[in-house]
Amino acid sequence: MIKKMNFLKAVLLAWTLGLSVAPAALAEANKVPAVQQNWSFSGVFGTYDTNQLQRGFQVFKEVCAACHSANQLAFRNLSEPGGPSFPVDQVKAMAAEYFVRDPDAPDGERPATLADRWPSPYATEKEARDAEGGALPPDFSVLAKARGIKQAFPFWVFNYFTPYQEGGADYIYNLMLNFTDPPKDAEVMDGQSYNAFFGGGLAMPPPLSDGIVEYQDPNVPQTVDQYAKDVSAFMYWLSDPHLETRKQIGFRVLIFLVVFAGLMYMVKRRLWSDVAH
């Protein structure tokens, strides 16, 4: 009798695990593979494309900032070297268009300055969830560092030599491009939009469409693909604003180590040249 009960428990456990794993396996099977992009900031000597960062900020400001915050972004960062590098006067004028909460101000708020952070679209988490149907839009500050793409063996091995670190930008780019109708076997909750790259439903509707943002440069395509590339690059800069400085320092350190190793070798030869081995 005890053996029979143990067998029934094992069957019930296996059935329960099968039900829990099946949706995940189905979602994984429906996913489309990531398409990697050739980013200007990739590789050892890669740098940010200032024009692309400015366009990406425009997409963020006009589309993404309606729901998403960027709590680590200060207005002054937009004018600093290595980033969008907007003129300081332009950033000051833009900051003055926004109001930030300040208990010392007469009305409890004042126009923003260069030192202020980018204002959140919602005052509280509850307000954000109420407006977004219960979902909390993630903060954009380090989102590109918190995401990445999966690569099959042996392709990920080459990342140790390239070195590949743009997984977050590739993830965001592919996510923006793959909103589509769900397959028949996919389960999508009410109020969600199916994303083939994510492999399931998202509380976010497709944010981009052709012509939704008007670029100043008429030679730049105003398409979903271009918008996705630009805002992905901007979000990567947002998560790693000192990338160029870090690479410059690393390159100088490597040069120093090579020269230092050469000097140590010559010192060694000098000190031990008269000693019999």
N, C-alpha and C positions, 0 to 999 in steps of 0.2 A: 504493500500500500504506500509506504514511504517512497519507494523508488518511483512509483507511478506519479505521485504528487510532484516529486523533483523533476520528472520528465515533463509534466504539464507546465511547471514553472519555467523550465528552459524553453519550451515551445512558445509560451506567452511572451517571454523576454525577447526572443528572437523576432517574433512578429512585431512587437513594439518598436524594436530597433530598426526593423525594416521599414516601418511606416515613417519613422523620423528621418531615415537616411534617404528614402526615395525622393522626396521633394528637392533635397540638396543635390542629389545626383542628376535629377531632371534639369535643374537650373544650370548645373555645370555643363550638361550636354547641349543646352540651348545657347551657351555663350559663344560669341564670335571672338576670334583671336585679336589681340592688340596689334595695331599697325604702328611701328616705331617711326618717328620723324627725325629728320636731320636738323637738330637745334643748333643755333649759332653758339650757344654756351656749352656745348658738349665737348668732351675731350680735355686734354691737359691745358691747351692754349685757348679754349673757347671763351668768348665774351658775350655779353648781352647785346642784342640789337636794340639801340635806343629807340628807333622809330617803331619797332614792333612792341616794345614796352609801352610806349605812349598810346598806340592803338589798343593794346590790351587793357590799359587803364580806362580808356574810353568805353570799352565794352563792359568792364566791371562797373564803372560809374553809372552807365545808362541802363544796364540790364541786371547785373548780379546784385548790386548794392541795394536793390529794392527789397531783397529778402535776407541777404548774407552780410555779416559783419566782417570787419578786418581790424580787430582790436589792437593789434601790434603795429599797425600802420599809422605813423604820424604824418601830418601834411608836409612837414619839412623833408621827409624822406623822398618825396616826389621830385625834389629839386637837387638832391645830392648826386654827385658823380657815381657812375656805375649803375644807375637806375634809369627811370624815364627822363631825368635831367630836364624837367620843365624849368623855364625861367622863374626866378624867385618871385618877381612881381606877379606873374601869372598864378602861381600857387597861393600867394597871399590873397589875391582877389577871389580865387575859388574858395579858399577857406572861409572867407567872410560871408559866403553865401549860406553857410551852414551854422546852426546854433547848437551849442553844447551846454550841458547843465553845469551851473556854477552857483552854489549856495550864497556866495558873496555878491552876486549880481542883483540889481534891483528887482528883476522879475524872475530870478532863479535860473536864468540862462543868458548867454551872451554870444556874439559872433565868434566863430572859431579863429584861432591864430595858427601860425606855423608849428607851435609847440604842442598843439592839441592832437589827439588821436582821431582817426576817422570815425564819425558818429555811427552808432549802430542803428539799424532801421527800427528796432524795437527796444523799449525801455527795460523790459524784463523777459525772462524765459517764458513765463506764463503768457504774456502778450504775444510772443512769437509763436508759441504752440497754438494759441487760440486762432491766430490769423492763418496758420499753415495747416489747419486740420489735424492738430495733434503732433505733427512732426516738428523737430527743431532744426532749422537750417544751420549747417556747420559753419563755424568761423573760418574765414579764408586765410588767416595769418600764416599758418604752417601746414595747410592742407596738402600742398604739393609734396611735402616731406613725409606726410603720414600715409601716402598712397603709393602704389607701385604696380607693375604688371608682372605676370607670370611668364617665364620663358622655359621652353622645353630643353631638355638636355640634348646636345652639348652646348647649345647657344649661350646659356648663362655663364659657362666657363670663361668665355671670352671677355666677360665684364671685368675680370680681374686684370686684364691687360689693356683695355681701351682707355680709361676706366669709365664704365657706364654708371651714371647717377641721375639720369633724367627720367626715371620711371614714373615719378609723380606727374610730370608734364605730359608724358605719353598716356597715362591713365586718364587725366582730365580731358585731353584731346579726344580720345576714343569714346569716352563717356558722352561727350557733347554730340558726337556724330551718329550715335546708334540708338536714338529714340525711334521706335518703329511699332508696327502693330504686333501684338503678341501672337505666338504660335498657338495652335489649337490646344495643345497639352499643357500650356503655361497657366499658372494661377496668378491672377493680378487682382488685388483688392480694389474696391471702389475708391475713386479719387487718386489712384496711382497711374503712372505712365510706364509702359514696358520699355526696358532698355536692353537691347541684345548684347551689349558688351558687359553690362552688370549681370545679366542672366535672370532678371526678375523685374518686379515693379519698384518704381521710385515715387516718393511723395512729390517730387519736383516734376512739373510738366516740362516739355521741351522748351528751353529758355531762348534758343536762337532760331532765327529764320533769315532767309536772304533779304538784305536791305534793311534790317531792323536798326542798324547803326550806320550813320552816314560818315564815312571817312573824309578827311580834307583832301587827301591825295587821290585824285581820280584814277590813277594807275593801279591802285590796290583793289583787288576784287572785294566786293561787299557780299560775300557768300558765307554760309554756315561754316564751311571748311576753313576759310581765312579767319573768321571770328574765333573759332575754336583754337586755332594755332596761336593767335595773338593773346587771348585771355589766358591760355595755358602757360605761355611764356611769362606773362605778367605775374601769374600766381606762383610760378617757380621763383621769380625774382623776389616776390613778397616773402617767401619762405627762406630764401638764401640771398639777402641783399648784398652781402660782402663776398660773394663768390669770386669776383675778379681780383679783389685784394688778396684773398686767400691763395688763389692760384699764383699770383705774382710773388707773394712771400715764399710759397713752396718752391717755386723755380729758383729764387735767389738762394734759398737754403741748400738746394741740390748743388748749385754751382759752388757755394762755399764748401760743402762737404767734399766735392771732387778736388778742389784746390787744397783743402786742408789735408786730405789723404795723400796728395802728391808731396806736400811739404813734410809730412810725417815720414814718408818713405825716404826722402832725401836726408832727413835728420838721422834716421836709422842707419842709412848707408854711411853717413859721416861718422857716427859714433862707433860703429862696429867694423869699420873698414880695416883697422889695424889689428883686430882680434882674430886669432886663428880659429877656424871652425873645424 
